[in-house]
Amino acid sequence: MRLGVDAWGLGGPLAYTGMGQYTLHLLTGIHEVAPDIDVFAYGAPGEQRPAWLPDAVSWQAPDTRVPPKLAGLVSRLRTVGELARRDGLDVFHAPAVHVRPSMPPIASVPCPLVATVHDLIPLTFYGATMPVRLRLFYRWNLHRALAAESVVTVSETARQEIAGHAPRAKITVIPNGVEPPAETHARASMLPTCNPYVLYAGSYEPRKNLVRALDAYAMLATHVDTYDLVAIVDAGSGHEAVARAHLSSLGIERRVHLVHGLDDAELQALYAGARVLFFPSLAEGFGLPPLQAAAHGVPVVASDLPAVREIMQDAALFVSPRDIAAMAQALRTAVTDEDLRHRLIAAGYERAQEYTWRRSVERHAALYRAVSAQR
């Protein structure tokens, strides 16, 4: 069997986003669980082969002689289809539905298509607040994804939402996974003078709720002043100026560390050293950071959202992400109540063991075979 996977941008920083990690683990794990599947990864035009990509995966960078702003459209609507025919693909997997027109749309390929729709947050959370150009592109791109032979999503919560737009029977839930934490002895190199810390994982994007997180931390610091806040943020997510201005208005810049561009070892070190993970997102289709913290034995304070409750169950302290005082109190409890901490840590380990990337890749491989057999 011959499988194609859209791997646009994974030779660069996109590999460290949530969708990038999803695709990375598929590409690094598929040969181990399904050695009979030959894999072809299709990058951006001219993109260099990622250093992490296994030798067994064939790397293709379409040669598209068009302006950069049109490269995504032309490569995915024309060039990748030509390469897929040349490579004799049996199935093609599009692992992301992008919002920005500068990113690639779902590819047009001459073989059965599997598309992963992680969530419908651009519709259900942002909706009409998105710029018209992004809204139109996303709706068109989502329509292309939902027309695939098979649609993958990451939680039952997301499946319920997607089922309002596509036949439920063709939507398969395959959750994300976490890697067992590697042993680490060093603190993260970007925090040479940091105090014990609360860890925030998200971005500057409004739905990740960083502004309210800063307010809740400032309130916590008036009662418990021994902890800094370390915030993992995606520098390319926009809205940075708003968050930094709010941070400055609170007068707590010295206590808050905004970090990005982390490699895997640095990320693991940050999780391993945290006193608690703070995950106050306003909308999620899965919510990977709480699971990553649980795997590291770190208690979690998380938004009371259906998808996060589905994944974490009793392994997190849930709180309304719009109630600043409640979030501050939950953080205070999570850093001071040792009985609660022990309970959350034990429950977290159990949840993390239910979600492994190997199990996720195995289920993807089974789906690829089923889709190919239906051709």
PAZAZA-175190 format. One record per residue (C-alpha): y, z, x; residue in three letters; residue number from 1; chain. Coordinates in nm, 2 decimals. Layout:
// residues N
(pt (Y Z X) ALA NUM A),
...
END
This chain:
// residues 375
(pt (0.00 0.00 0.00) MET 1 A),
(pt (0.35 -0.09 0.12) ARG 2 A),
(pt (0.64 0.14 0.02) LEU 3 A),
(pt (1.01 0.08 0.07) GLY 4 A),
(pt (1.27 0.36 0.07) VAL 5 A),
(pt (1.64 0.34 0.06) ASP 6 A),
(pt (1.76 0.54 0.36) ALA 7 A),
(pt (2.13 0.44 0.36) TRP 8 A),
(pt (2.34 0.66 0.60) GLY 9 A),
(pt (2.05 0.88 0.72) LEU 10 A),
(pt (2.13 0.80 1.08) GLY 11 A),
(pt (2.44 1.00 1.04) GLY 12 A),
(pt (2.58 1.31 0.86) PRO 13 A),
(pt (2.44 1.21 0.52) LEU 14 A),
(pt (2.10 1.33 0.65) ALA 15 A),
(pt (2.23 1.69 0.61) TYR 16 A),
(pt (2.34 1.66 0.25) THR 17 A),
(pt (2.10 1.77 -0.03) GLY 18 A),
(pt (2.00 1.41 -0.12) MET 19 A),
(pt (1.98 1.33 0.25) GLY 20 A),
(pt (1.74 1.62 0.31) GLN 21 A),
(pt (1.53 1.51 0.02) TYR 22 A),
(pt (1.49 1.15 0.16) THR 23 A),
(pt (1.44 1.28 0.51) LEU 24 A),
(pt (1.15 1.50 0.41) HIS 25 A),
(pt (0.99 1.21 0.22) LEU 26 A),
(pt (1.01 0.99 0.52) LEU 27 A),
(pt (0.89 1.24 0.77) THR 28 A),
(pt (0.61 1.37 0.56) GLY 29 A),
(pt (0.46 1.07 0.38) ILE 30 A),
(pt (0.24 0.95 0.67) HIS 31 A),
(pt (0.09 1.29 0.72) GLU 32 A),
(pt (-0.02 1.33 0.35) VAL 33 A),
(pt (-0.08 0.96 0.28) ALA 34 A),
(pt (-0.17 0.76 0.60) PRO 35 A),
(pt (-0.27 0.46 0.39) ASP 36 A),
(pt (0.09 0.40 0.28) ILE 37 A),
(pt (0.29 0.18 0.51) ASP 38 A),
(pt (0.66 0.28 0.49) VAL 39 A),
(pt (0.97 0.07 0.53) PHE 40 A),
(pt (1.31 0.25 0.54) ALA 41 A),
(pt (1.62 0.05 0.47) TYR 42 A),
(pt (1.95 0.17 0.62) GLY 43 A),
(pt (2.31 0.06 0.60) ALA 44 A),
(pt (2.40 -0.28 0.75) PRO 45 A),
(pt (2.40 -0.24 1.13) GLY 46 A),
(pt (2.29 0.13 1.11) GLU 47 A),
(pt (2.10 0.26 1.41) GLN 48 A),
(pt (1.75 0.40 1.36) ARG 49 A),
(pt (1.76 0.78 1.31) PRO 50 A),
(pt (1.62 0.97 1.60) ALA 51 A),
(pt (1.42 1.19 1.36) TRP 52 A),
(pt (1.24 0.90 1.19) LEU 53 A),
(pt (0.86 0.89 1.27) PRO 54 A),
(pt (0.74 0.60 1.47) ASP 55 A),
(pt (0.51 0.50 1.19) ALA 56 A),
(pt (0.80 0.41 0.96) VAL 57 A),
(pt (0.95 0.07 1.00) SER 58 A),
(pt (1.33 0.07 1.01) TRP 59 A),
(pt (1.53 -0.21 0.86) GLN 60 A),
(pt (1.91 -0.25 0.88) ALA 61 A),
(pt (2.02 -0.54 0.66) PRO 62 A),
(pt (2.24 -0.80 0.83) ASP 63 A),
(pt (2.52 -0.84 0.57) THR 64 A),
(pt (2.83 -1.02 0.69) ARG 65 A),
(pt (3.08 -0.90 0.44) VAL 66 A),
(pt (3.37 -0.65 0.45) PRO 67 A),
(pt (3.26 -0.29 0.48) PRO 68 A),
(pt (3.37 -0.20 0.13) LYS 69 A),
(pt (3.13 -0.46 -0.01) LEU 70 A),
(pt (2.84 -0.39 0.22) ALA 71 A),
(pt (2.67 -0.14 -0.02) GLY 72 A),
(pt (2.69 -0.38 -0.31) LEU 73 A),
(pt (2.58 -0.69 -0.13) VAL 74 A),
(pt (2.30 -0.53 0.07) SER 75 A),
(pt (2.14 -0.36 -0.23) ARG 76 A),
(pt (2.19 -0.63 -0.48) LEU 77 A),
(pt (2.08 -0.92 -0.26) ARG 78 A),
(pt (1.98 -0.85 0.10) THR 79 A),
(pt (1.73 -0.56 0.05) VAL 80 A),
(pt (1.56 -0.76 -0.22) GLY 81 A),
(pt (1.51 -1.04 0.02) GLU 82 A),
(pt (1.37 -0.80 0.28) LEU 83 A),
(pt (1.14 -0.64 0.02) ALA 84 A),
(pt (0.99 -0.97 -0.06) ARG 85 A),
(pt (0.95 -1.05 0.31) ARG 86 A),
(pt (0.79 -0.71 0.37) ASP 87 A),
(pt (0.55 -0.75 0.08) GLY 88 A),
(pt (0.64 -0.42 -0.08) LEU 89 A),
(pt (0.43 -0.28 -0.36) ASP 90 A),
(pt (0.69 -0.01 -0.46) VAL 91 A),
(pt (1.05 0.06 -0.38) PHE 92 A),
(pt (1.20 0.41 -0.40) HIS 93 A),
(pt (1.57 0.47 -0.46) ALA 94 A),
(pt (1.62 0.84 -0.39) PRO 95 A),
(pt (1.98 0.88 -0.51) ALA 96 A),
(pt (2.22 0.76 -0.77) VAL 97 A),
(pt (2.56 0.74 -0.60) HIS 98 A),
(pt (2.90 0.79 -0.76) VAL 99 A),
(pt (3.13 0.62 -0.51) ARG 100 A),
(pt (3.14 0.24 -0.52) PRO 101 A),
(pt (3.15 0.24 -0.14) SER 102 A),
(pt (2.79 0.37 -0.15) MET 103 A),
(pt (2.50 0.15 -0.23) PRO 104 A),
(pt (2.39 0.10 -0.59) PRO 105 A),
(pt (2.02 0.11 -0.70) ILE 106 A),
(pt (1.86 -0.19 -0.53) ALA 107 A),
(pt (1.75 -0.51 -0.70) SER 108 A),
(pt (1.39 -0.56 -0.57) VAL 109 A),
(pt (1.10 -0.79 -0.67) PRO 110 A),
(pt (0.85 -0.50 -0.71) CYS 111 A),
(pt (0.82 -0.18 -0.92) PRO 112 A),
(pt (1.10 0.06 -0.88) LEU 113 A),
(pt (1.09 0.44 -0.86) VAL 114 A),
(pt (1.44 0.60 -0.89) ALA 115 A),
(pt (1.53 0.97 -0.84) THR 116 A),
(pt (1.80 1.10 -1.07) VAL 117 A),
(pt (1.86 1.45 -0.94) HIS 118 A),
(pt (2.08 1.55 -1.23) ASP 119 A),
(pt (2.35 1.41 -1.47) LEU 120 A),
(pt (2.63 1.63 -1.33) ILE 121 A),
(pt (2.88 1.34 -1.30) PRO 122 A),
(pt (2.84 1.29 -1.68) LEU 123 A),
(pt (2.78 1.65 -1.80) THR 124 A),
(pt (3.03 1.84 -1.58) PHE 125 A),
(pt (3.29 1.59 -1.46) TYR 126 A),
(pt (3.28 1.34 -1.74) GLY 127 A),
(pt (3.62 1.19 -1.82) ALA 128 A),
(pt (3.79 1.39 -1.54) THR 129 A),
(pt (3.64 1.15 -1.29) MET 130 A),
(pt (3.86 0.85 -1.18) PRO 131 A),
(pt (3.79 0.55 -1.40) VAL 132 A),
(pt (3.66 0.35 -1.10) ARG 133 A),
(pt (3.40 0.62 -1.02) LEU 134 A),
(pt (3.31 0.68 -1.38) ARG 135 A),
(pt (3.24 0.31 -1.44) LEU 136 A),
(pt (3.04 0.26 -1.12) PHE 137 A),
(pt (2.83 0.58 -1.19) TYR 138 A),
(pt (2.74 0.48 -1.55) ARG 139 A),
(pt (2.64 0.13 -1.43) TRP 140 A),
(pt (2.44 0.27 -1.14) ASN 141 A),
(pt (2.27 0.53 -1.36) LEU 142 A),
(pt (2.18 0.26 -1.61) HIS 143 A),
(pt (2.01 0.07 -1.33) ARG 144 A),
(pt (1.82 0.39 -1.22) ALA 145 A),
(pt (1.70 0.47 -1.57) LEU 146 A),
(pt (1.57 0.11 -1.61) ALA 147 A),
(pt (1.32 0.18 -1.33) ALA 148 A),
(pt (0.95 0.18 -1.39) GLU 149 A),
(pt (0.94 0.55 -1.31) SER 150 A),
(pt (1.22 0.81 -1.29) VAL 151 A),
(pt (1.18 1.12 -1.08) VAL 152 A),
(pt (1.39 1.44 -1.13) THR 153 A),
(pt (1.38 1.78 -0.97) VAL 154 A),
(pt (1.35 2.03 -1.25) SER 155 A),
(pt (1.26 2.07 -1.62) GLU 156 A),
(pt (1.62 2.14 -1.69) THR 157 A),
(pt (1.73 1.81 -1.54) ALA 158 A),
(pt (1.45 1.63 -1.73) ARG 159 A),
(pt (1.57 1.76 -2.06) GLN 160 A),
(pt (1.91 1.62 -2.00) GLU 161 A),
(pt (1.79 1.28 -1.87) ILE 162 A),
(pt (1.55 1.25 -2.17) ALA 163 A),
(pt (1.86 1.19 -2.38) GLY 164 A),
(pt (1.92 0.87 -2.19) HIS 165 A),
(pt (1.57 0.74 -2.11) ALA 166 A),
(pt (1.21 0.77 -2.25) PRO 167 A),
(pt (1.08 1.11 -2.16) ARG 168 A),
(pt (0.73 0.97 -2.09) ALA 169 A),
(pt (0.86 0.79 -1.78) LYS 170 A),
(pt (1.04 1.09 -1.63) ILE 171 A),
(pt (0.83 1.29 -1.37) THR 172 A),
(pt (0.94 1.63 -1.25) VAL 173 A),
(pt (0.88 1.68 -0.87) ILE 174 A),
(pt (1.07 1.98 -0.74) PRO 175 A),
(pt (1.23 1.99 -0.40) ASN 176 A),
(pt (1.08 2.21 -0.13) GLY 177 A),
(pt (1.17 2.44 0.15) VAL 178 A),
(pt (1.04 2.46 0.50) GLU 179 A),
(pt (0.90 2.79 0.63) PRO 180 A),
(pt (1.18 2.93 0.85) PRO 181 A),
(pt (1.14 2.88 1.22) ALA 182 A),
(pt (1.16 3.20 1.43) GLU 183 A),
(pt (1.51 3.24 1.56) THR 184 A),
(pt (1.65 3.49 1.81) HIS 185 A),
(pt (2.00 3.37 1.85) ALA 186 A),
(pt (2.30 3.40 1.61) ARG 187 A),
(pt (2.46 3.07 1.50) ALA 188 A),
(pt (2.66 2.94 1.79) SER 189 A),
(pt (2.97 2.87 1.57) MET 190 A),
(pt (3.00 3.25 1.49) LEU 191 A),
(pt (3.04 3.42 1.83) PRO 192 A),
(pt (3.25 3.71 1.69) THR 193 A),
(pt (3.15 3.73 1.33) CYS 194 A),
(pt (3.08 4.06 1.16) ASN 195 A),
(pt (2.78 4.10 0.93) PRO 196 A),
(pt (2.83 3.84 0.66) TYR 197 A),
(pt (2.78 3.72 0.31) VAL 198 A),
(pt (2.67 3.35 0.31) LEU 199 A),
(pt (2.82 3.10 0.07) TYR 200 A),
(pt (2.64 2.76 0.05) ALA 201 A),
(pt (2.81 2.47 -0.12) GLY 202 A),
(pt (3.11 2.25 -0.06) SER 203 A),
(pt (3.48 2.21 -0.14) TYR 204 A),
(pt (3.38 2.02 -0.45) GLU 205 A),
(pt (3.51 2.20 -0.77) PRO 206 A),
(pt (3.17 2.25 -0.93) ARG 207 A),
(pt (3.06 2.45 -0.62) LYS 208 A),
(pt (3.33 2.71 -0.73) ASN 209 A),
(pt (3.46 2.80 -0.38) LEU 210 A),
(pt (3.80 2.91 -0.51) VAL 211 A),
(pt (3.65 3.17 -0.74) ARG 212 A),
(pt (3.40 3.26 -0.46) ALA 213 A),
(pt (3.70 3.34 -0.24) LEU 214 A),
(pt (3.85 3.56 -0.51) ASP 215 A),
(pt (3.53 3.75 -0.56) ALA 216 A),
(pt (3.49 3.80 -0.19) TYR 217 A),
(pt (3.85 3.93 -0.16) ALA 218 A),
(pt (3.77 4.18 -0.44) MET 219 A),
(pt (3.45 4.28 -0.26) LEU 220 A),
(pt (3.64 4.33 0.06) ALA 221 A),
(pt (3.87 4.59 -0.10) THR 222 A),
(pt (3.56 4.81 -0.16) HIS 223 A),
(pt (3.32 4.71 0.12) VAL 224 A),
(pt (3.51 4.60 0.42) ASP 225 A),
(pt (3.23 4.56 0.67) THR 226 A),
(pt (3.13 4.21 0.57) TYR 227 A),
(pt (3.28 3.87 0.65) ASP 228 A),
(pt (3.22 3.56 0.44) LEU 229 A),
(pt (3.06 3.25 0.60) VAL 230 A),
(pt (3.10 2.94 0.39) ALA 231 A),
(pt (2.89 2.63 0.46) ILE 232 A),
(pt (3.10 2.35 0.33) VAL 233 A),
(pt (3.06 1.97 0.33) ASP 234 A),
(pt (3.37 1.84 0.51) ALA 235 A),
(pt (3.34 1.50 0.33) GLY 236 A),
(pt (3.34 1.64 -0.02) SER 237 A),
(pt (3.71 1.63 -0.07) GLY 238 A),
(pt (3.94 1.91 -0.22) HIS 239 A),
(pt (3.95 2.09 0.12) GLU 240 A),
(pt (4.33 2.13 0.10) ALA 241 A),
(pt (4.31 2.32 -0.23) VAL 242 A),
(pt (4.05 2.56 -0.10) ALA 243 A),
(pt (4.24 2.63 0.23) ARG 244 A),
(pt (4.57 2.69 0.05) ALA 245 A),
(pt (4.40 2.94 -0.18) HIS 246 A),
(pt (4.24 3.11 0.11) LEU 247 A),
(pt (4.58 3.14 0.28) SER 248 A),
(pt (4.73 3.29 -0.04) SER 249 A),
(pt (4.46 3.56 -0.04) LEU 250 A),
(pt (4.55 3.66 0.32) GLY 251 A),
(pt (4.18 3.69 0.43) ILE 252 A),
(pt (4.16 3.39 0.67) GLU 253 A),
(pt (4.05 3.62 0.95) ARG 254 A),
(pt (3.75 3.73 0.75) ARG 255 A),
(pt (3.64 3.39 0.62) VAL 256 A),
(pt (3.46 3.13 0.84) HIS 257 A),
(pt (3.44 2.77 0.70) LEU 258 A),
(pt (3.16 2.58 0.88) VAL 259 A),
(pt (3.02 2.23 0.85) HIS 260 A),
(pt (2.83 1.97 1.05) GLY 261 A),
(pt (2.54 2.20 1.12) LEU 262 A),
(pt (2.21 2.09 1.27) ASP 263 A),
(pt (1.89 2.23 1.13) ASP 264 A),
(pt (1.86 2.51 1.40) ALA 265 A),
(pt (2.22 2.63 1.33) GLU 266 A),
(pt (2.16 2.62 0.95) LEU 267 A),
(pt (1.84 2.83 0.99) GLN 268 A),
(pt (2.03 3.08 1.21) ALA 269 A),
(pt (2.30 3.12 0.95) LEU 270 A),
(pt (2.05 3.19 0.67) TYR 271 A),
(pt (1.84 3.42 0.89) ALA 272 A),
(pt (2.14 3.63 0.98) GLY 273 A),
(pt (2.30 3.67 0.63) ALA 274 A),
(pt (2.31 3.99 0.44) ARG 275 A),
(pt (2.31 3.81 0.10) VAL 276 A),
(pt (2.34 3.45 -0.02) LEU 277 A),
(pt (2.63 3.39 -0.27) PHE 278 A),
(pt (2.57 3.08 -0.48) PHE 279 A),
(pt (2.83 3.07 -0.76) PRO 280 A),
(pt (2.80 2.70 -0.85) SER 281 A),
(pt (2.92 2.59 -1.20) LEU 282 A),
(pt (2.65 2.31 -1.25) ALA 283 A),
(pt (2.32 2.24 -1.08) GLU 284 A),
(pt (2.01 2.03 -1.14) GLY 285 A),
(pt (1.80 2.24 -0.90) PHE 286 A),
(pt (1.99 2.46 -0.66) GLY 287 A),
(pt (1.82 2.45 -0.32) LEU 288 A),
(pt (2.02 2.71 -0.12) PRO 289 A),
(pt (1.89 3.01 -0.32) PRO 290 A),
(pt (1.54 2.90 -0.24) LEU 291 A),
(pt (1.62 2.85 0.12) GLN 292 A),
(pt (1.77 3.20 0.14) ALA 293 A),
(pt (1.46 3.34 -0.03) ALA 294 A),
(pt (1.24 3.18 0.23) ALA 295 A),
(pt (1.44 3.36 0.50) HIS 296 A),
(pt (1.41 3.70 0.32) GLY 297 A),
(pt (1.77 3.70 0.21) VAL 298 A),
(pt (1.87 3.84 -0.13) PRO 299 A),
(pt (2.05 3.60 -0.36) VAL 300 A),
(pt (2.34 3.64 -0.60) VAL 301 A),
(pt (2.35 3.32 -0.81) ALA 302 A),
(pt (2.51 3.16 -1.10) SER 303 A),
(pt (2.34 3.22 -1.44) ASP 304 A),
(pt (2.25 2.85 -1.49) LEU 305 A),
(pt (1.93 2.72 -1.66) PRO 306 A),
(pt (1.82 2.52 -1.35) ALA 307 A),
(pt (1.87 2.81 -1.11) VAL 308 A),
(pt (1.69 3.05 -1.34) ARG 309 A),
(pt (1.41 2.80 -1.37) GLU 310 A),
(pt (1.36 2.79 -0.99) ILE 311 A),
(pt (1.44 3.15 -0.90) MET 312 A),
(pt (1.31 3.34 -1.20) GLN 313 A),
(pt (1.33 3.71 -1.11) ASP 314 A),
(pt (1.42 3.65 -0.74) ALA 315 A),
(pt (1.80 3.65 -0.78) ALA 316 A),
(pt (2.07 3.87 -0.92) LEU 317 A),
(pt (2.23 3.64 -1.18) PHE 318 A),
(pt (2.60 3.65 -1.28) VAL 319 A),
(pt (2.85 3.44 -1.47) SER 320 A),
(pt (3.02 3.20 -1.22) PRO 321 A),
(pt (3.35 3.22 -1.41) ARG 322 A),
(pt (3.37 3.60 -1.41) ASP 323 A),
(pt (3.53 3.70 -1.07) ILE 324 A),
(pt (3.50 4.07 -1.12) ALA 325 A),
(pt (3.13 4.04 -1.22) ALA 326 A),
(pt (3.06 3.83 -0.91) MET 327 A),
(pt (3.23 4.08 -0.69) ALA 328 A),
(pt (3.03 4.37 -0.84) GLN 329 A),
(pt (2.71 4.17 -0.80) ALA 330 A),
(pt (2.78 4.11 -0.43) LEU 331 A),
(pt (2.86 4.48 -0.38) ARG 332 A),
(pt (2.53 4.58 -0.54) THR 333 A),
(pt (2.34 4.32 -0.34) ALA 334 A),
(pt (2.47 4.44 0.00) VAL 335 A),
(pt (2.45 4.82 -0.08) THR 336 A),
(pt (2.15 4.88 -0.31) ASP 337 A),
(pt (1.85 4.89 -0.08) GLU 338 A),
(pt (1.59 4.92 -0.37) ASP 339 A),
(pt (1.73 4.61 -0.53) LEU 340 A),
(pt (1.74 4.43 -0.20) ARG 341 A),
(pt (1.37 4.50 -0.13) HIS 342 A),
(pt (1.28 4.38 -0.48) ARG 343 A),
(pt (1.47 4.06 -0.45) LEU 344 A),
(pt (1.33 3.99 -0.10) ILE 345 A),
(pt (0.97 4.03 -0.22) ALA 346 A),
(pt (1.02 3.82 -0.53) ALA 347 A),
(pt (1.20 3.56 -0.32) GLY 348 A),
(pt (0.92 3.51 -0.08) TYR 349 A),
(pt (0.69 3.45 -0.38) GLU 350 A),
(pt (0.92 3.19 -0.52) ARG 351 A),
(pt (0.96 3.01 -0.19) ALA 352 A),
(pt (0.59 2.98 -0.14) GLN 353 A),
(pt (0.57 2.79 -0.47) GLU 354 A),
(pt (0.80 2.51 -0.34) TYR 355 A),
(pt (0.70 2.33 -0.02) THR 356 A),
(pt (0.80 1.99 0.10) TRP 357 A),
(pt (0.44 1.90 0.16) ARG 358 A),
(pt (0.36 1.96 -0.20) ARG 359 A),
(pt (0.66 1.76 -0.30) SER 360 A),
(pt (0.56 1.47 -0.08) VAL 361 A),
(pt (0.20 1.47 -0.20) GLU 362 A),
(pt (0.32 1.44 -0.56) ARG 363 A),
(pt (0.55 1.15 -0.47) HIS 364 A),
(pt (0.26 0.97 -0.30) ALA 365 A),
(pt (0.05 1.01 -0.61) ALA 366 A),
(pt (0.33 0.87 -0.82) LEU 367 A),
(pt (0.38 0.57 -0.59) TYR 368 A),
(pt (0.01 0.49 -0.62) ARG 369 A),
(pt (0.02 0.52 -1.00) ALA 370 A),
(pt (0.32 0.30 -1.03) VAL 371 A),
(pt (0.17 0.04 -0.80) SER 372 A),
(pt (-0.16 0.04 -1.00) ALA 373 A),
(pt (0.03 -0.03 -1.32) GLN 374 A),
(pt (0.19 -0.34 -1.17) ARG 375 A),
END
